[in-house]
Amino acid sequence: MTYTIGQISEMFGLPISTLRYYDKEGLFPYLERTSGIRKFTDTEIDALNVIECLKGSGLEIRDIKRFMDWCTQGPDTYPQRKELFETRLAAIEEEIAQLSRMRDMLKYKCWYYDTAIADGSEDRILAMLPDNLPEGIQELYDNGNSASVR
């Protein structure tokens, strides 16, 4: 089955100009044209899923282009492709850990101010710090303070 650029734009929620840019950058190496009209297939849909994943993970278009070039070079580039995904995975896992710390700090601070509002002061909370907070809250506090929360 083939799809028009408009259909692909709708499927992925991407502007047509972005798809044209990706094509110009060589991110769709197998894209066929009929009378100048791009004909997208499942191959391009699969490629676009990977492109959007890599882009969302913070990879630059030039590096995605390098990956797509590797794909056209065959099995000899499997190690490079695997390394690229391992590197992106490590970066995403670190980002998730950082976001987890931020989330826990925010949850802790919500509890903190709920308690301070209910008590009319911070005195009781300050007396519990740093190691005598209620169960569950202590874990939030510890994780939220385990590394710098940017």
C-alpha positions in Angstrom: 0.0 0.0 0.0 1.2 3.5 -0.8 0.5 6.7 1.0 0.6 10.4 0.0 2.7 12.9 1.9 -0.5 14.4 3.2 -1.6 11.0 4.6 1.8 10.5 6.3 1.6 14.0 7.7 -1.8 13.3 9.3 -0.6 9.8 10.6 2.4 11.3 12.4 1.1 14.8 13.1 4.1 16.2 11.3 4.0 19.2 8.9 4.5 18.3 5.2 7.5 20.6 5.2 9.2 18.4 7.8 8.6 15.3 5.7 10.0 17.1 2.7 13.0 18.1 4.8 13.6 14.5 5.9 13.4 13.4 2.3 15.9 16.1 1.2 18.2 15.0 4.0 18.1 11.4 2.7 16.2 9.9 5.6 14.0 8.0 3.2 16.6 6.2 1.0 14.0 3.9 -0.6 11.3 6.5 -1.2 9.9 6.2 -4.7 8.4 8.9 -6.8 5.9 8.8 -9.6 5.8 11.9 -11.7 7.6 13.7 -8.9 5.0 12.7 -6.3 6.4 10.9 -3.3 4.9 7.5 -2.7 5.3 6.4 0.9 5.1 2.7 1.8 5.3 0.7 5.0 9.1 1.0 4.7 9.0 4.7 5.1 6.4 4.4 7.9 8.9 2.1 9.7 11.7 4.5 9.0 9.7 7.4 10.3 8.9 5.6 13.5 12.6 5.1 14.1 13.4 8.7 13.0 10.8 10.2 15.4 12.1 7.9 18.2 15.7 9.0 17.7 14.8 12.6 17.3 12.7 12.5 20.5 15.7 10.9 22.3 17.8 13.9 21.5 19.6 12.8 18.4 20.4 15.4 15.7 19.2 15.0 12.2 22.8 14.6 10.9 23.2 11.6 13.2 19.9 10.1 12.2 21.1 10.5 8.6 24.2 8.6 9.4 22.1 5.9 10.9 19.9 5.7 7.8 23.1 5.5 5.7 24.3 2.6 7.8 21.0 0.9 7.2 21.6 1.1 3.4 25.1 -0.3 3.8 23.9 -3.7 5.1 24.9 -6.1 7.9 28.5 -4.8 8.3 27.0 -1.8 10.1 25.0 -3.7 12.7 27.6 -3.0 15.4 27.4 0.8 14.8 23.7 0.7 14.7 23.5 -1.3 17.9 26.0 1.1 19.6 23.9 4.1 18.6 20.8 2.6 20.2 22.6 1.6 23.3 24.0 5.1 23.7 20.5 6.7 23.2 19.0 4.1 25.6 21.6 5.1 28.3 20.9 8.8 27.8 17.1 8.2 28.1 17.5 6.1 31.2 19.6 8.8 32.8 16.9 11.4 31.8 14.2 9.1 33.3 16.2 8.9 36.6 16.6 12.6 36.7 12.9 13.1 36.0 12.1 10.6 38.8 14.2 12.6 41.2 12.4 15.8 40.2 9.0 14.1 40.5 9.9 12.8 44.0 11.1 16.3 45.1 7.9 17.9 43.9 5.7 15.2 45.6 7.8 15.7 48.8 7.4 19.5 48.6 3.6 19.1 48.1 3.4 17.0 51.2 5.7 19.4 53.0 3.4 22.4 52.3 0.2 20.5 52.9 1.6 19.6 56.3 2.9 23.1 57.0 -0.5 24.6 56.0 -2.4 22.1 58.2 0.0 22.8 61.2 0.3 26.5 60.6 4.1 26.2 60.7 7.0 24.2 59.4 8.3 23.3 62.9 7.1 19.7 63.1 8.5 19.0 59.6 11.9 20.5 60.4 12.1 18.4 63.5 11.7 15.3 61.4 14.4 16.2 58.9 16.4 14.6 57.5 15.8 11.0 58.7 12.5 10.8 60.6 9.9 11.6 57.9 6.8 9.4 57.6 7.1 6.2 55.6 6.7 6.9 51.9 7.6 10.5 52.4 11.1 9.6 53.5 11.7 7.8 50.2 10.5 10.8 48.2 12.8 13.1 50.2 15.7 10.7 49.9 15.3 10.2 46.1 14.5 13.9 45.5 17.8 14.8 47.3 19.9 11.9 45.9 21.4 14.1 43.2 21.1 17.6 42.1 17.6 18.3 40.8 18.0 20.7 37.9 
